[in-house]
């Protein structure tokens, strides 16, 4: 084990945690053939079979399970070492990896990072558009913009704002179907909502209206798809007030409808907050997203 290459251990842990070469490749940024080779090299070096390969993916064998926890611990120590080194970096230059929700990453961050490029031309930015909670502890990202408060104790989080939500529809749809006058009129319209997600169903229930997924004529769990469906006139949906106000194709409706706000948080690991470039990007994002939320 003393001679085992760390890259082999990292690849092994990634495949063990994701269950496939493709998912592991996306996580750690290497090719699938390289991952496959790393796993084979590690099995050859140790003289054990680590995975059962099947149609369902890569499942740990008994030997693999015995080694996984130790491999994960090694990975956490390596990540801690990297974070500590990053935290002592003084140059405002280099790469910063930011993860954010699909909507924020697609419709808010590009304009913000364009401003950042003017202010800090030596900083490179990588954006991970994901609604999943990326693990900052493993350095999947340096900074996270999330719509829920991060729970990990080793993270430093700042609440950026509470984003108002509004009911909205394309002007083309409203011209065709008319504008609902009261919240209860929504059920007489074509609605846009989630396919498997239950958030909107629960929201209607809180208003005293019982519906199921079939109340939504257009359904998707991808927020970008839903947003584009709204703009195309598929029906009435819900969106961030700041984003609706910026979109000339859309119009906010039913101002009396009380909707919950969407909290937006910015988080980073404690160990990297003294990194000049990461701190600079975090402060820049905080200020710009706060301005974005204000419309």
Secondary structure as GFF3:
##gff-version 3
##sequence-region A 1 295
A	DSSP	alpha_helix	6	18	.	.	.	ID=ss1
A	DSSP	alpha_helix	21	28	.	.	.	ID=ss2
A	DSSP	alpha_helix	32	46	.	.	.	ID=ss3
A	DSSP	beta_strand	51	54	.	.	.	ID=ss4
A	DSSP	beta_strand	57	60	.	.	.	ID=ss5
A	DSSP	alpha_helix	62	87	.	.	.	ID=ss6
A	DSSP	beta_strand	94	100	.	.	.	ID=ss7
A	DSSP	alpha_helix	102	107	.	.	.	ID=ss8
A	DSSP	alpha_helix	109	119	.	.	.	ID=ss9
A	DSSP	beta_strand	123	129	.	.	.	ID=ss10
A	DSSP	three_ten_helix	136	138	.	.	.	ID=ss11
A	DSSP	beta_strand	143	146	.	.	.	ID=ss12
A	DSSP	beta_strand	155	163	.	.	.	ID=ss13
A	DSSP	beta_strand	165	170	.	.	.	ID=ss14
A	DSSP	alpha_helix	171	177	.	.	.	ID=ss15
A	DSSP	three_ten_helix	183	188	.	.	.	ID=ss16
A	DSSP	beta_strand	191	193	.	.	.	ID=ss17
A	DSSP	alpha_helix	199	206	.	.	.	ID=ss18
A	DSSP	three_ten_helix	213	215	.	.	.	ID=ss19
A	DSSP	beta_strand	216	219	.	.	.	ID=ss20
A	DSSP	alpha_helix	223	231	.	.	.	ID=ss21
A	DSSP	beta_strand	236	240	.	.	.	ID=ss22
A	DSSP	alpha_helix	241	246	.	.	.	ID=ss23
A	DSSP	beta_strand	250	253	.	.	.	ID=ss24
A	DSSP	beta_strand	262	269	.	.	.	ID=ss25
A	DSSP	three_ten_helix	270	272	.	.	.	ID=ss26
A	DSSP	alpha_helix	276	293	.	.	.	ID=ss27
###
